[in-house]
Amino acid sequence: MFGVGPIELLVVGMVAMLLFGNRLPSVMRSLGQGISEFKRGVNEINEDINRPS
């Protein structure tokens, strides 16, 4: 997975817990919504490009 091992993922998770604490679920939810919006926008652009004229 992009050259990141389980130990590195664990360290990143621990740092995230220290930085965000109780807000972590809301931060992750916002991140997920942002990713969904981005994917939706990319799909719309691809549909516009692939649509026959």
N, C-alpha and C positions, 0 to 999 in steps of 0.2 A: 504494500500500500504506500506508494510514493517513497519508498525507502525509509519509512518510519516504523520502528519496532514497537512492541507492546510497552517496553519501559519508557520510551519517549512519550507515548500516548498517556501513560500514567502520570508522568511529570507534568505534561500540559494540563491534564485534568486537575491535578492538585493545585497548580498555579491559578487556573480558572476559579476553583473553589475559594482560594485565598483572596483573589481580586474581587469577585462578584458576590460571594457568600450567599445570602438569602435571595438575592436578585437573579441568580443564575438561571432558574426556570424561565423568568420573563425575558432575559437576554437571549436565551436559546430559542424561545418562541418567536421573538422579533427577528432573529437571524433566519429561522426557517421561513417566515413569511416573506422576508426579503429575497431569499433564494427562489421561492415559488414565484414571486412577481417577476424576477429576472428570467426564469425559465419560460414563463408565459409570454413575456415580451419577445424572447428569442424565437419561440414557436410562431408567434404572429408574423415576425419578420420573414421567417422561412416560408410560411404559407403565402405571403405576398410575393416573394421571389419566385416560388414554384408555380404560382397561379398562371395559367395560360392567358395571354393577352387577348 
